[in-house]
Amino acid sequence: MGVELKPLGVVCNIQCHYCYENPLRDAGNKPAAYDMDAMKAAVLREGQPFSLFGGEALLMPKPDLEALWSWGLEQFGRNGVQTNGTLIDDAHIALFKRYKVDVGISVDGPAELNDARWSANLAKTRDATARTQAAIETLCREGIPPGLIVTLHRGNASADKLPALCDWFRHLDRVGVRHVRLHVLEIDSPKVRELYALSAEACIEAMLRLLALEQTGLPALRFDVFDDMRALLMGRDEKSTCTWNACDPLATQAVRGIEGNGQATNCSRTNKEGIDFVKSDAGGFERYLALYRTSQEHGGCRDCRFFLMCKGQCPGTAIDGDWRNRSESCEVWKGLFEHLEQGLLRAGELPLSRRPERRAVEEIFVERWEKGRNTDIAGALKRLASAAPASPTEPEKPGPMPDFTRVSWIDDRARDVWQPRLARIATAWAEVEWLSVPAGLRACAITTLAPGLFVQRARAWAGLGLGALPLSVHGRGPLAAGAAGGIAVPRRIDSFRVAVAAPKDLAALTHALDRHDDAAISDLLGVPACCAAHRRRLSADAALDPTWHIVTGGPPRAHAPDALHDNDARIVDVHGPWQTNILWRWLGVRATPHLPCGLDCEASRDIADRLCELGGQAGYDQEMDWMREILSWPAEWSALHGIAIVSTPILKLATRTDATDRKFTVRRHGDDYPAEGATGLCFPYRRQAAHRFTASRAFGIGTEHALSARGALP
C-alpha cells in the first residue's frame, strides 16, 4: 500500500496521449491551491511514507518541495516522487539526495519511442524526451538510480520498434537502472485504441521478447512483472504489486490518494467518469465474487485456472471501462501465465494452477471476500495445510452475492453538506411512516428503529392507543439464543423492525403473516392494489432488485424490450415524477413506503404527496424539501454480474442486484441539479462548458503525428 500525495492534482507539463488521468482533465476538474497543513494532516492519518504524484509533481516550487520532503524525512525516514523526468535539474537532484527521495520516472523509450508522451509539438517532445534520458543517466551517476515505468504500445513495442526498445534497455542496464515496471496500455478512448493499442498477440510477443532479453541480455536490470507472475504461480505472492491483489475500485487499498486540499481519494485508474471520488468508508470485494461466478464468455473469470493469480487484473483496465468486468487485457495475461507455467513445469516445479488444491484455495478466497476481507495465496495455502485432510469432493456451486451497499462521495464538500441531510431525511421518514397510522392514512406501518428509540417510541405509541409487533432483529456478531422462545438474535443489536398499529389491526396483521396472505398484508399496510399485484409477480420471478421490472415492466433478459432505445447496451431513458423515483431507496430516501408498480403509478404519487404533507405537519418541512430535491435530480442505475451501481450528482453507490450476463441501464433524467454536484464526462453529471483537454490543438497535433508515423495520413 502506498500514499500518493497529489498537491497539483493532474496538472502536467506534457500531454501524454494515453494517460489514464485524461478523463479527469477532460472533465475540467482542476484543483484549487494546495494546503500544506491539510496535506500533512492527511498523510499523518494514513501513517506511512508518501510519494509525490501528479500530473507532474515537480511543477511545485522548489521551496515547497523541500518543505514537504524535509517534513517527510523527519516523520518517516524517506520520501518518494513519480515524475516524467523532463523538469529534473541539479537542484532537484540535490533535494533527492538530501531528503532520501526515491525517484520513479515514467518514460517509454528514447527519441520516437516516447512520442506518445507528447509536448506541444514534435521538436519540444523530442527535447523533453532527451531531458528525461539525461536525468536518468545523471541520477544513476549520482548513486540514486530511478525505477522506471514503461507502457507498451504501438509506438514503442510493435515488431519494428522492439529492437530499438531492447537496445535502450541494454543501455539502461549499463548505466545503472535496476528496476522497470512494464505496463500494458490502459485504453480510455477510441482514439487511444486506434493510435496505440497493440493486438493481444503483438503485446504477448513484445512481453516475451523482453522476458528473453532479461534472461540473456540484462545482467542486472529486472522487469518486476515477470517476477510477480512467477511468484503468483508458485503461491509466493506476499510482495506482489497491486494489480494482482483484488483491488477494490471504491477503496483502492493499494493506493491511498491525497489531494492538495487533504481529501482522501482512490487510484486515478478507476476514475472513468472524470471525477476523483472520495475513498469509500468500507472496503469490499464484490468485483471478485462476481468475476468468480461469471462465465468468461460474458466478461467474468469462472473456471479460469489462473484466476487466483490474476483475479481479473486491475479494475482500471476492465472491459468497456466497467470494473464489474475482468481486464480487457485478459488474453495477454493468460498467454503470459501459460508461458511462465510451462517454464516452471520444465524446471521441475509444479505451479498452483496445475495442483489439485487450487479449487480449495479458491474457496478460501471466496469465503474471505464474502466477509469483506482479503487474503493472499501464501496465507491461504498455509491455512489449507493446517486444516484437517478432507475427502476430495466436487466444488460447491457459488451461492448468491452477499447483500451489501457501499457509498463513494464525489468530494468532501458534497459529503459535508449532504451526509447529515440524508441522515435527517431517514430519521424524519421513520417518523412519518408510523405517524401515517394515527393520521388515518393506513391501518399498519412497518418501521425500523434503534433499540433506544424503540423503547421511547413504544411509550408514545401506547399513548395513542397503538401497539408494536417486533418482526425482526438486526445487528452484528454471532447469533445467540434469546431469552424468549429461544429466538436467535445477534449479540450486538443495531435495530428492530417493527409493525405499528391499533391492537385489532396488529392482530389482523399477525394472522395475515402467519397465513402468508400477501393481499391482506398489503391492504393493511396501505399498498395500492396495483402495486401489491406487481410485488406478487416479482416474488414469482424471485427478483432481488425490482428496479428494471418497475421501469420497463419485466425482468432483465437477453432480448431488450421495445422501450429501450439502444438494444445492444440495453439503456432506457425515463422522466418519471419525483414521487416514484426509486433509485435512492438504499440510502433511505423514498417518497412511498412501498415500491410502486411503475413510474406512472398515480396511486403511489397520491400516497407520496399525502405523506410529505404529513411530514411537514409533523415539523419536518426541511427534510421533506430535501427529499423532493434529491428525488428530482438525474440518476443512473446499471446492473451487471449481480452488482448494481447507482450514480448521482453527489455520490455513487454499489449494491447487490440480480445477476445478468449483460449490462442493463436506467437513466432517470431530472429537473434539478445541486450546487455541490459533480462535473463529469457522462450521465448523470453536469458537463463543463469549455472544450476537452484531449480536443486541444496541441493534443491534436500529437495525434496527427502518431497517425502520420503509422502511414495513416498522407
C-alpha positions in Angstrom: 0.0 0.0 0.0 1.3 3.5 -0.9 0.3 7.1 -0.2 0.2 9.2 -3.4 0.2 12.9 -2.4 -1.0 15.0 -5.3 -0.7 18.7 -4.5 -1.4 19.8 -8.1 -3.9 17.1 -8.9 -3.5 16.1 -12.6 -1.8 19.3 -13.7 1.1 18.3 -16.0 3.6 20.0 -18.3 3.2 17.4 -21.1 0.1 15.9 -22.9 0.5 12.1 -22.9 -2.0 10.8 -25.3 -2.9 7.6 -23.4 -2.7 9.0 -19.8 -5.3 7.4 -17.5 -5.7 10.8 -15.9 -7.0 12.3 -19.1 -10.7 11.7 -18.2 -10.1 14.0 -15.1 -8.6 16.6 -17.4 -11.4 16.3 -19.9 -14.0 16.9 -17.2 -12.3 20.1 -16.3 -11.9 19.2 -12.6 -8.9 21.4 -11.8 -7.6 21.6 -8.2 -7.6 24.7 -6.1 -4.4 25.9 -4.5 -2.9 23.2 -2.2 -2.9 23.5 1.5 0.4 22.3 3.1 -1.1 21.8 6.6 -4.1 19.9 5.2 -1.9 17.6 3.2 0.4 16.9 6.2 -2.6 16.1 8.4 -3.9 13.7 5.8 -0.6 11.9 5.5 -0.4 11.5 9.2 -3.8 10.0 9.2 -2.5 7.4 6.8 0.5 6.9 9.0 3.1 5.9 6.3 5.6 7.4 3.9 4.3 9.3 0.8 5.3 9.7 -2.7 4.6 13.0 -4.5 2.5 12.3 -7.6 0.7 14.1 -10.4 0.2 15.1 -13.1 3.7 16.3 -12.7 4.7 16.7 -9.1 7.9 18.7 -9.9 5.8 21.7 -11.1 5.7 22.5 -7.4 8.0 25.4 -6.4 11.3 24.0 -5.0 10.8 25.6 -1.6 7.5 23.8 -1.2 9.1 20.5 -2.3 11.9 21.0 0.2 9.4 21.7 3.0 7.4 18.6 2.2 10.4 16.3 1.9 12.1 17.7 5.0 8.9 17.0 6.9 8.6 13.6 5.3 12.1 12.6 6.2 11.6 13.7 9.8 8.3 11.7 10.0 9.1 8.6 8.1 12.8 8.5 7.3 12.3 8.6 3.5 10.3 10.1 0.6 9.3 9.4 -3.0 8.3 11.1 -6.2 6.9 9.9 -9.5 7.7 12.2 -12.4 8.1 12.3 -16.2 11.6 13.5 -15.6 11.6 16.4 -18.0 12.0 19.0 -15.3 14.7 17.4 -13.2 17.7 19.7 -12.7 20.7 19.8 -10.4 18.7 21.5 -7.6 16.1 18.7 -7.7 18.9 16.1 -7.5 20.4 17.8 -4.5 17.0 17.7 -2.8 16.6 14.0 -3.7 19.9 13.2 -2.1 19.4 15.4 1.0 15.9 14.1 1.8 16.2 10.4 0.7 13.7 10.7 -2.1 13.2 7.5 -4.1 12.6 8.6 -7.7 10.3 7.0 -10.2 10.2 8.1 -13.8 7.6 7.4 -16.4 9.1 7.1 -19.9 8.5 4.8 -22.8 11.9 4.9 -24.5 14.3 7.2 -26.3 13.5 9.6 -29.2 10.5 8.5 -31.3 9.6 5.6 -28.9 8.5 8.2 -26.4 6.4 10.4 -28.8 3.1 9.3 -27.2 4.3 11.4 -24.2 3.6 14.5 -26.3 4.7 18.0 -25.5 3.0 20.6 -27.8 5.0 19.8 -31.0 7.5 17.2 -32.3 10.6 19.3 -31.5 9.5 20.0 -28.0 8.5 16.4 -27.5 11.9 15.1 -28.6 13.7 17.7 -26.5 11.6 16.7 -23.4 12.4 13.0 -24.0 16.2 13.9 -24.3 16.0 15.7 -20.9 14.3 12.7 -19.3 17.0 10.4 -20.6 19.7 12.8 -19.4 18.1 12.9 -16.0 18.0 9.1 -15.8 21.7 8.9 -16.5 22.6 11.7 -14.1 20.6 10.1 -11.3 22.5 6.8 -11.9 25.8 8.6 -11.8 24.8 10.3 -8.5 24.1 7.0 -6.9 20.3 7.3 -6.9 19.1 5.2 -9.9 15.4 5.7 -10.6 12.8 3.0 -11.1 11.1 3.3 -14.4 7.5 2.8 -15.6 7.3 1.8 -19.3 4.0 1.4 -21.0 4.0 -0.9 -24.0 2.1 0.3 -27.1 2.3 0.5 -30.9 4.7 3.5 -30.7 7.5 1.6 -28.8 6.7 -2.2 -28.8 5.4 -3.1 -32.3 7.6 -5.5 -34.2 9.5 -2.8 -36.0 10.2 -0.8 -32.8 11.1 -3.7 -30.5 14.8 -3.8 -31.5 15.3 -0.2 -30.5 13.4 -0.7 -27.2 15.6 -3.7 -26.4 18.8 -1.7 -27.2 17.5 1.1 -24.9 17.0 -1.4 -22.0 20.6 -2.7 -22.6 21.8 0.8 -22.3 19.8 1.4 -19.1 21.3 -1.7 -17.6 24.8 -0.5 -18.4 24.2 3.0 -16.8 22.7 1.5 -13.6 18.9 1.3 -13.8 17.8 -1.8 -11.9 14.0 -1.9 -11.8 11.5 -1.4 -14.6 7.7 -1.9 -14.3 6.1 -2.8 -17.6 2.5 -1.6 -18.1 0.1 -2.9 -20.7 -1.6 0.1 -22.3 -4.7 1.3 -20.5 -7.3 2.4 -23.0 -9.9 5.0 -22.1 -10.9 6.3 -25.5 -11.5 5.0 -29.1 -8.7 7.4 -30.3 -6.1 5.9 -28.0 -7.2 2.4 -29.2 -6.9 3.5 -32.8 -3.5 5.1 -32.4 -1.6 3.0 -29.9 -3.3 -0.3 -29.0 -1.3 -3.5 -29.8 -3.1 -6.6 -30.6 -3.1 -9.2 -27.8 -0.7 -11.3 -30.0 1.7 -8.4 -30.6 1.6 -7.5 -26.9 2.4 -11.1 -25.8 5.2 -11.2 -28.4 6.7 -7.9 -27.0 6.5 -9.2 -23.5 8.1 -12.5 -24.3 10.9 -10.7 -26.2 11.6 -8.6 -23.1 11.5 -11.7 -20.9 14.1 -13.3 -23.1 16.2 -10.1 -23.0 16.0 -10.1 -19.2 17.2 -13.7 -19.1 20.1 -13.4 -21.5 21.0 -9.8 -22.2 20.4 -7.8 -19.0 22.9 -8.7 -16.2 21.2 -6.5 -13.5 18.0 -4.8 -14.8 14.8 -6.6 -13.9 11.2 -6.3 -15.1 9.1 -6.8 -11.9 6.0 -8.1 -13.8 7.7 -11.5 -14.6 8.9 -11.9 -11.0 5.3 -11.2 -9.8 3.8 -13.7 -12.2 6.2 -16.5 -11.3 5.7 -15.8 -7.6 1.9 -15.9 -8.0 2.0 -19.2 -9.9 4.0 -20.7 -7.0 1.9 -19.2 -4.2 4.6 -16.8 -3.0 2.7 -13.6 -3.6 3.2 -11.7 -0.3 5.0 -8.9 -2.2 3.2 -8.9 -5.5 2.1 -5.5 -6.9 -1.4 -4.1 -6.5 -2.9 -5.1 -9.9 -2.8 -8.8 -8.8 -4.3 -8.3 -5.3 -8.1 -7.9 -5.7 -8.1 -4.1 -5.7 -11.5 -2.7 -4.6 -12.4 0.1 -7.1 -14.3 2.0 -4.5 -11.5 2.0 -1.9 -8.2 1.0 -3.8 -6.4 -0.4 -0.8 -3.0 -0.3 -2.6 -3.2 3.4 -3.4 -4.1 5.9 -0.7 -4.6 9.1 -2.7 -4.4 12.5 -1.1 -5.4 15.7 -2.9 -3.9 19.1 -2.4 -6.8 20.0 0.0 -6.2 16.9 2.1 -9.1 14.9 0.6 -8.6 11.1 0.5 -9.2 9.7 -3.0 -8.6 6.5 -4.9 -6.1 5.4 -7.6 -6.9 7.6 -10.6 -7.1 4.5 -12.8 -10.6 3.8 -11.5 -11.9 7.3 -12.4 -13.6 6.8 -15.8 -16.2 9.4 -15.1 -13.7 12.2 -14.8 -14.3 12.6 -11.1 -11.8 12.0 -8.2 -14.3 10.1 -5.9 -13.6 10.1 -2.2 -12.5 6.7 -0.9 -15.4 4.6 0.3 -15.6 4.3 4.1 -15.9 0.5 3.8 -13.9 -1.8 1.6 -15.3 -4.8 -0.3 -14.5 -7.5 -2.8 -17.8 -7.8 -4.7 -16.0 -7.5 -8.0 -14.1 -10.7 -7.4 -17.0 -12.6 -6.2 -18.9 -11.6 -9.3 -16.0 -12.5 -11.6 -15.6 -15.9 -9.9 -19.3 -16.6 -10.6 -19.5 -15.1 -14.2 -18.5 -17.1 -17.3 -15.5 -15.9 -19.3 -17.8 -15.6 -22.3 -19.7 -12.8 -20.5 -16.7 -10.8 -19.1 -16.0 -12.9 -16.0 -13.4 -15.4 -14.9 -15.3 -18.6 -14.0 -13.2 -21.8 -14.3 -10.0 -19.9 -15.3 -7.1 -21.8 -13.8 -5.2 -18.5 -13.4 -8.0 -16.7 -11.5 -6.2 -17.0 -8.2 -3.1 -15.3 -9.7 -4.8 -12.7 -11.8 -8.2 -12.0 -10.1 -9.4 -10.3 -13.2 -6.4 -7.9 -13.0 -6.7 -4.1 -12.5 -10.3 -2.7 -12.4 -9.0 0.3 -14.2 -8.4 -1.8 -17.3 -11.8 -3.6 -17.3 -13.7 -4.4 -20.4 -15.8 -1.4 -21.5 -14.3 0.6 -18.7 -16.7 -1.1 -16.3 -15.0 -2.5 -13.2 -17.6 -5.3 -12.9 -15.9 -7.0 -15.9 -12.4 -8.6 -16.0 -9.5 -6.8 -17.6 -9.7 -6.3 -21.3 -6.0 -7.4 -21.4 -7.1 -10.9 -20.2 -5.7 -12.6 -23.3 -2.3 -11.0 -22.8 -2.1 -12.0 -19.1 -3.4 -15.5 -19.8 -0.8 -16.0 -22.6 2.0 -14.9 -20.3 0.8 -17.1 -17.4 0.7 -20.1 -19.7 4.2 -19.4 -21.0 5.6 -19.0 -17.4 3.6 -22.0 -16.3 5.3 -24.2 -18.9 8.7 -22.8 -17.9 8.1 -23.8 -14.3 7.0 -27.3 -15.3 10.1 -27.8 -17.4 12.2 -26.7 -14.4 10.5 -29.4 -12.3 8.3 -27.1 -10.3 4.5 -27.6 -10.0 2.6 -24.3 -10.2 -0.6 -23.9 -8.2 -2.5 -23.6 -11.5 -1.8 -27.3 -12.0 -2.2 -28.5 -8.5 -5.3 -30.3 -7.2 -5.7 -27.9 -4.2 -6.3 -24.9 -6.4 -10.0 -25.2 -6.0 -9.8 -25.4 -2.2 -7.6 -22.3 -2.2 -10.2 -20.5 -4.4 -12.9 -21.4 -1.8 -10.8 -19.9 0.9 -10.6 -16.6 -1.1 -14.4 -16.7 -1.7 -15.1 -17.2 2.0 -12.9 -14.3 2.9 -14.3 -12.0 0.3 -17.8 -12.8 1.3 -16.9 -11.5 4.8 -15.4 -8.3 3.3 -11.8 -9.4 3.9 -8.9 -10.2 1.6 -6.1 -12.7 1.8 -3.1 -13.8 -0.3 -2.3 -17.2 -1.9 0.5 -17.8 0.5 -1.7 -17.3 3.5 -4.5 -19.4 2.0 -2.0 -22.3 1.4 -0.8 -22.1 5.0 -4.4 -22.3 6.2 -5.1 -25.2 3.9 -2.0 -27.1 5.1 -3.0 -26.6 8.8 -6.6 -27.9 8.2 -7.6 -31.5 8.7 -7.4 -33.5 5.5 -10.7 -33.7 3.7 -12.1 -36.2 1.3 -12.0 -34.8 -2.3 -15.3 -33.5 -3.4 -16.8 -31.6 -6.3 -16.5 -27.8 -5.6 -19.8 -26.3 -4.4 -21.7 -24.1 -6.8 -21.2 -20.5 -5.5 -24.3 -19.1 -3.7 -25.8 -15.7 -4.3 -23.8 -12.5 -3.9 -23.8 -11.3 -0.2 -26.0 -8.3 0.4 -24.1 -5.1 0.6 -24.4 -1.3 0.0 -21.3 0.9 -0.2 -21.1 4.6 -1.0 -18.4 6.8 -2.5 -18.9 10.6 -2.5 -17.8 12.9 -5.3 -15.8 15.1 -2.8 -15.6 16.1 0.8 -17.7 19.2 0.2 -20.7 17.3 -1.1 -20.4 14.8 1.8 -20.2 17.5 4.4 -23.3 19.1 3.1 -25.5 16.1 2.2 -24.5 13.3 4.5 -26.1 15.0 7.5 -29.1 15.8 5.4 -29.5 12.2 4.3 -29.4 11.2 8.0 -32.1 13.7 8.9 -34.3 12.6 6.0 -34.0 9.0 7.1 -34.9 9.9 10.7 -37.8 12.0 9.6 -39.1 9.3 7.2 -39.1 6.7 10.0 -41.3 9.1 12.0 -43.6 9.9 9.1 -44.1 6.2 8.4 -45.6 5.4 11.8 -47.4 8.8 12.0 -49.3 7.7 8.9 -51.3 5.3 11.2 -52.8 7.7 13.7 -53.3 10.1 10.8 -55.6 7.5 9.3 -53.6 7.2 6.0 -53.3 3.4 6.6 -54.0 0.7 9.2 -50.5 -0.5 9.8 -46.9 0.8 9.3 -43.6 -1.1 9.4 -40.6 0.9 10.5 -37.0 0.3 11.7 -35.7 1.8 14.9 -32.6 1.8 17.0 -33.1 -0.1 20.3 -33.1 3.0 22.5 -35.5 4.8 20.2 -37.8 1.8 20.0 -38.4 1.9 23.8 -39.1 5.7 23.6 -41.5 5.3 20.6 -43.3 2.4 22.2 -44.4 4.7 25.0 -45.6 7.3 22.5 -47.5 4.6 20.6 -49.2 3.4 23.7 -50.3 6.9 24.5 -52.0 7.0 21.1 -53.7 3.6 21.5 -51.2 1.9 19.3 -49.2 -1.3 19.8 -45.9 -2.6 18.3 -45.2 -6.0 16.9 -41.4 -6.8 16.5 -40.8 -8.5 13.2 -37.0 -8.9 13.1 -33.8 -8.0 14.9 -30.8 -6.7 13.1 -27.2 -6.5 14.3 -23.7 -7.9 14.2 -21.8 -10.8 15.7 -22.7 -14.4 16.0 -26.3 -15.4 16.7 -27.1 -16.4 20.3 -30.3 -17.9 21.8 -32.6 -15.2 23.1 -34.3 -15.2 26.4 -37.8 -15.5 25.0 -38.8 -18.5 22.9 -35.2 -19.5 22.0 -35.2 -16.9 19.1 -31.7 -16.4 17.7 -30.6 -12.8 17.9 -27.3 -11.1 17.1 -25.1 -10.5 20.1 -25.0 -6.8 19.2 -28.4 -5.4 18.3 -28.4 -2.4 16.0 -32.1 -2.1 15.2 -35.6 -3.6 15.4 -38.0 -3.9 12.5 -41.5 -3.4 14.0 -45.1 -3.1 12.9 -47.2 -0.3 14.4 -51.0 -0.3 14.5 -54.1 -0.4 16.7 -54.4 -3.7 18.6 -57.1 -5.1 16.3 -55.1 -4.3 13.2 -51.9 -5.8 14.7 -53.9 -9.0 15.4 -55.1 -8.9 11.7 -51.5 -8.4 10.5 -50.3 -11.3 12.7 -52.9 -13.5 11.3 -52.1 -12.5 7.7 -48.4 -13.0 8.3 -49.0 -16.5 9.7 -51.1 -17.4 6.6 -48.6 -15.7 4.2 -51.6 -13.8 2.9 -49.9 -11.1 0.8 -53.1 -9.5 -0.3 -54.3 -8.9 3.3 -50.8 -7.7 4.4 -50.7 -5.2 1.5 -54.1 -3.9 2.3 -53.3 -3.4 6.0 -50.0 -1.6 5.0 -51.9 0.7 2.6 -50.2 -0.7 -0.5 -52.2 0.1 -3.7 -53.8 -3.0 -5.2 -51.8 -2.4 -8.5 -48.5 -2.3 -6.6 -49.4 -5.3 -4.4 -50.2 -7.4 -7.5 -46.8 -6.2 -9.0 -45.0 -7.3 -5.9 -46.5 -10.7 -6.1 -45.3 -11.1 -9.7 -41.8 -10.0 -8.5 -41.9 -12.7 -5.8 -42.8 -15.3 -8.5 -39.8 -14.1 -10.5 -37.6 -14.4 -7.3 -36.1 -10.9 -8.1 -33.6 -9.4 -5.7 -33.9 -6.0 -7.2 -37.1 -4.8 -8.9 -35.7 -1.7 -10.4 -35.7 -2.9 -14.0 -39.1 -4.5 -13.6 -40.6 -1.3 -12.3 -39.1 0.8 -15.1 -39.8 -1.5 -18.0 -42.5 -3.9 -16.8 -40.4 -7.0 -17.0 -37.2 -8.7 -15.8 -33.7 -8.2 -17.4 -33.4 -10.6 -20.3 -31.3 -11.3 -23.3 -33.6 -9.5 -25.7 -34.3 -5.9 -24.8 -37.9 -4.7 -24.5 -39.3 -2.3 -27.1 -39.0 0.6 -24.6 -35.2 0.6 -24.9 -33.7 3.0 -27.4 -30.4 1.1 -27.6 -30.8 -2.7 -27.8 -27.1 -3.5 -27.7 -26.4 -1.5 -24.5 -29.9 -2.1 -23.0 -30.3 1.5 -21.9 -33.7 3.1 -21.2 -34.2 6.8 -20.5 -37.1 7.8 -18.2 -38.6 11.1 -17.0 -40.9 9.9 -14.2 -42.2 12.1 -11.4 -40.1 12.5 -8.3 -42.7 10.7 -6.2 -41.9 7.4 -7.9 -38.1 7.7 -8.0 -36.8 4.5 -6.5 -33.1 5.0 -7.2 -32.3 6.4 -3.7 -34.1 3.8 -1.6 -30.9 2.1 -0.5 -30.0 5.2 1.4 -33.4 5.7 2.9 -34.6 8.4 0.5 -38.0 7.5 -0.9 -41.4 9.1 -1.1 -43.6 6.0 -0.5 -43.2 3.1 2.0 -43.8 0.6 -0.8 -42.3 0.1 -4.3 -44.6 1.5 -7.0 -45.7 -0.8 -9.8 -44.4 1.7 -12.3 -43.1 5.2 -12.7 -46.6 6.4 -13.8 -48.5 4.9 -10.8 -51.0 7.6 -9.8 -51.9 5.8 -6.6 -48.3 5.9 -5.5 -48.0 9.5 -6.4 -51.0 10.3 -4.3 -49.7 8.4 -1.3 -46.3 10.2 -1.6 -48.0 13.6 -1.6 -50.1 12.9 1.4 -47.1 11.5 3.4 -44.9 14.5 2.5 -47.7 16.8 3.7 -47.9 14.8 6.9 -44.2 15.2 7.3 -44.5 18.9 7.0 -47.3 19.0 9.6 -45.0 17.0 12.0 -42.3 19.6 11.8 -40.2 18.0 9.0 -40.7 20.7 6.3 -36.9 21.0 5.7 -36.4 17.2 5.4 -39.3 16.8 3.0 -38.0 19.7 0.9 -34.6 18.0 0.7 -36.2 14.7 -0.2 -38.1 16.3 -3.0 -35.0 18.0 -4.2 -32.9 14.8 -4.2 -35.6 12.8 -6.0 -35.7 15.5 -8.7 -32.0 15.1 -9.6 -30.8 12.9 -12.5 -29.6 9.5 -11.5 -28.4 6.3 -13.3 -28.8 2.7 -12.2 -27.0 -0.1 -14.0 -26.8 -3.8 -13.4 -24.1 -6.3 -14.4 -22.9 -9.6 -12.9 -25.0 -9.2 -9.8 -23.7 -5.7 -8.9 -25.8 -2.5 -9.3 -24.2 0.9 -9.5 -26.3 4.0 -8.8 -24.7 7.2 -9.9 -26.0 10.6 -8.7 -24.6 14.1 -8.8 -23.2 13.9 -5.3 -22.3 10.2 -4.8 -22.4 6.7 -6.3 -23.3 3.5 -4.5 -22.8 -0.1 -5.3 -25.2 -2.7 -4.1 -26.4 -6.2 -4.8 -28.8 -6.9 -7.7 -29.9 -9.9 -9.8 -27.1 -11.4 -11.8 -27.1 -10.7 -15.5 -24.6 -11.6 -18.2 -25.1 -8.2 -19.9 -25.4 -4.7 -18.7 -28.8 -3.1 -18.1 -29.0 0.7 -17.6 -31.8 3.1 -16.4 -31.1 6.8 -16.9 -33.6 8.9 -14.9 -33.5 12.5 -16.2 -34.1 15.2 -13.6 -35.4 18.7 -13.3 -32.8 20.0 -10.8 -29.1 19.8 -10.0 -27.3 20.5 -6.7 -24.8 23.3 -6.3 -22.4 20.7 -4.8 -22.9 18.3 -7.7 -20.1 17.0 -9.8 -18.8 17.9 -13.2 -18.1 14.8 -15.2 -17.9 13.1 -18.6 -21.1 11.1 -18.7 -24.7 10.9 -17.4 -25.9 11.9 -14.8 -23.1 14.5 -14.3 -23.1 18.1 -15.4 -20.7 18.8 -18.3 -18.1 21.6 -18.4 -18.7 24.4 -20.9 -15.1 24.5 -22.2 -13.7 22.1 -24.7 -12.0 18.9 -23.5 -8.3 18.6 -22.8 -8.0 15.9 -25.4 -9.6 18.2 -28.0 -7.0 20.9 -27.7 -4.9 21.9 -30.6 -1.6 20.8 -29.1 -3.0 17.4 -28.3 -4.4 17.1 -31.9 -1.0 17.9 -33.4 0.3 14.9 -31.5 -2.3 12.5 -32.7 -1.8 13.7 -36.3 1.9 12.9 -35.8 1.1 9.4 -34.5 -1.2 8.7 -37.5 1.5 10.0 -39.9 4.1 7.8 -38.3 1.9 4.8 -38.9 1.4 5.8 -42.5 -2.3 6.5 -41.9 -2.0 10.1 -43.1 -0.6 11.4 -46.4 
